[in-house]
Structure formats: structure tokens, C-alpha cells
Amino acid sequence: PAGGVSLRRCSTRVSLEDVNRPVIDRIIRVDHAGEYGANRIYAGQMAVLGRSSVGPVIQQMWNQEKDHLKKFNELMVAYRVRPTVLLPFWNVAGFVLGAGSALLGKKGAMACTVAVEESISDHYNSQIRTLMEEDPEKYKELLEVIKQFRDDEREHHDIGLEHDAEAAPAYSVLKTAIQLGCKAAIYLSERI
């Protein structure tokens, strides 16, 4: 050891004692799937609108989603949680949703962003309540991550509104359809 200091590898795993495994598995699995899906949505939007005036805004949100996914990849290893078997489906569905909404133009892409990010931030709030009821001290690190990501999703939601999401063609129908899809994706990814 250099200078008499012991160098040892840090573990990427957390103490799994006393955690509510079904709750933690469900939370990390679905959040990983959601962040994966969000990355694919923004990839689809960038494929269509990347060179447009809204491209840098989409890229900024996508960069945050990449950080979110990286963190949930780390948490999956730390908590030993398996991913949902639906990732290949979310890969395609997310890209198609992103590209499809972007084909409606900037307003369509932003309407998609508002719908998805509102659903995800509401879902994160539900998880925060669950972990607070379980044990806020035991789940302190996970709570901090989820709260930060919830705040980022709310910011994306607000950016979508600032960029005329509500002026998209058939906004309320589009938003409702996307949010129903999000609820189904959440339900399935928690369980499968």
C-alpha cells in the first residue's frame, strides 16, 4: 500500500438486511424501466427534431435522463434487482412514441414530454410516500435519489408547457392516451 494507507475496493452493494425486498425490488425495477423508456423517447424525438430549434432543449432533458438511467443501473447492482423482462419492448415502444410525437412537430413532442413527465413525477411521489411510511432513515439514500429525479421530471414537464405543448393537435386526447400507456407500463414493469 502506498504511504501505509490500505487500498481496498469499495463495494457497490448496500446493506440488504432489514429492507423490504418486495417493495425495493418493485421500486428499482420500475424506475429503471421508466428511465430506460424515457431515454428511448428522447432518442426518438432527437431523431426527428434534433436539428430543429427545439433540438437543444430536447438534448438537455435527454442528458438528465441518461444520468437517471445510469444511477438506476447502479442501484440495480447495489440492491441486486433484476430488470423487467419487458426492456426490449420498452426499447422499441419508447423510440416509436418519441419519434411519432415529434412527427407532429415541436408541439407534439412537448405534449408527449408533458404527459410522460407528469405521470412519472406522480409515480415518484407515490414511491416517496411508500418509503416514508416504511422507514425514512433506512431508505434515506434512495429517497434522495427519487426526490431529485422527481424534481427533474417536473422541470421537464414545465419545459414542455413553456414550449407550447398545450397547442399540440388534439392535446387532451394525446395526453390522455400517453398517460394511459404510462400507467400500463408502470403496472407491467413493476411485476414482470
N, C-alpha and C positions, 0 to 999 in steps of 0.2 A: 504494500500500500504506500502511496506517495505521501510523504510527510507524516507518517504514522497514523493517517486517517484511514479507517476501514471503508473500502468501497464495496457496496453490495447493491445488487439490483433491487429496484423498488418494485413492489407488487402492484399490478394494475387491478387487483381484486379487492373488493371491500369485504368487511366482516358480514357474513351472511347469517350469523347467528341472530336469532330473535327477529328476523324480518318476516313479514307476512308474504311468503313466497308467491301465492296465487295473485295477490294484489300487485306486487312488484313486477312479476313476470308479465302480467297483463299490461301494466302501465308502460314498461320499457318496450315491449313488443309493439304495441300500437303506436307509440310515439316514434319509434324507429321507422315503422311503416309510413307514418304520416309525413315525416321529414323526407323520407325517400320519395314519396309521391309528390311532395312539394317541389323537390329538385327536378323531377321529371316534368312537372307542369311548367316551371320556369324555363327548362331546356326547350320545351315545345314553343313557348312564347318567343324565346330568343331566336329560334329557327325561322320564325315568320317575321318578327318585328325587330330583330337585333340591330339592323342598320337604320331603323327609323328614329325619329326624335325621342321616342319613349324607350328605346333600347337601353340607354344608360340607367334609367330608373329600374327597369326590369333586372338588369345585371346587378345592381346594388342589392335588391331584395334577394336575388338568387345567391349572391355571395354569402348573405346571412344564413340562408337555408343550407348552404354547403357546410357552414360551421356547425349548425344544429345537427346535421346528419353525422358529421364527424364525432360530435360529442355522444350521440346516441350509439354510434358504433363502439365507442369506448365503454359506455355504460353496459352494453350488451355483454361485453367480455368481462367487465368487473363483476356484474351480478349473475353471470352465466345464464343468460336468457337466449333462447333460440329465436331467430327471426320468424316472421309469419311465412308460411309456405306460399302466400299469395304475392310475394315480391315480383315474380316475373309478370304477373297480371298488372300490378300497380305500375311497373315499368312502362308497359305499353299504354295503359289507360291514362296515366298521368301525362305522358307526352301528347297523346291524342287530345286530351282535354285542353292542354296548354296551347297546342298548335291550332286546334279548332276554334277556341275562343279568340285567339289572335287573328284568325282569318276574318273575324267580324270587325277587325280594326282595333285601334288602341282602346276604345271604349269597351269593346267586348273582352279584351284581355284584362282590363282593370275590373270589369264586372266579375270575372272569374276570380280574380285576386280577392275582391271584397267578400265574395261568397265563401271561398275556401278559408281565408284567414279568420273570418268571423266564426266559422264552425270550429276551427282548430283552437282559437283562443277560448271559446266557450268550453270546449273539451278539456283544455288545460286547467281552466277554473274548477271544473268538476274534479279533476285529479288532485288539485291543490286541497280542496275540501276533504277528499278522502284521506290524503296523507296527514292533514292536520288532525283529523279525527283519530287516525291510527296512533301517531306519536310524532309531533313536530320536531323533537330533538333527534330521534332516531333517523328520521328521513330528511334532516336539515340540508345536506348537500343536494339531494335530488329535488327537494322543494325549491332551492335557489335556482337550479337549472331550469326547472319548469316555469317558475315565475319570470325569469329573464326571457325565455323563449316566448312565453305568452305575451309579454310586453312587446317583443319584436314583431309578433304576428299582428298585434293590434296596430302597431306602426304601419305595417304593410297594408292592413285594412284601410287605414286613414289615407295612405298614399293613393290607394285605388280610388277612394272617394274624391280626393283632390284632383285626380286625373280623369274626371268625368265618367266614372263607372255607371252612375245612375242614368246617364244619357245613352247607354247602350240599347240597341234594339231589343224590345221585349225584356227589359231589365228584370222585372219582378219574376217572370217565368223562368228566365235563365238562372237567376239567383236561387230560386226555389229548387229547380232541378239539380243544380250543382250541390246544394246543401243536402238534399236527399241522398245523393250519391256519396257525399262525405259521411253521413250518418251510417250508411250501409257499409262503407269501407272501414269505419271505426269499429262497428259491431263485429265484422268478419275478422279483422286483423287482431282484435283482442283475443279471439277464440281459436283461430286456425293457424 
